[in-house]
Amino acid sequence: DRAECASACTPHCEQPECEARCAKTTHDNCTVSCDKPHCAVFCPADVCNGTETCSHPRCKTKCDPPQCLLHCEQAAPCENVCSEPRCTWNCEANTTCQVPLCNLVCNTPKSCKQVNYKLPKLP
């Protein structure tokens, strides 16, 4: 079995399951910074229909969730932990190798002494 005639195999692995795990930390040296709020005013279409005074419209303000970040002087002690790889092998036979040709060659037998054995006569 020659190495150049071995099957060509490649691994096929599933995506590993990973998670970040962090040790408990204190937030003593941390600050919070938030982006400017994104808000809009929404008013019903019939705010002023002529029968009401328009001084107090029924409009409402809606805002996106706040976008805030926690900034700390020291990075949290975290590490990624992943599951063991789950892989299978995809193998293909090597088509460049030829089928071996085999022949059986026998030597001529060496001369043997001839021995004549006569069978006894039957009674």
Order of alpha helices (4+ residues) and beta strands (2+ residues): beta-beta-beta-beta-beta-beta-beta-beta
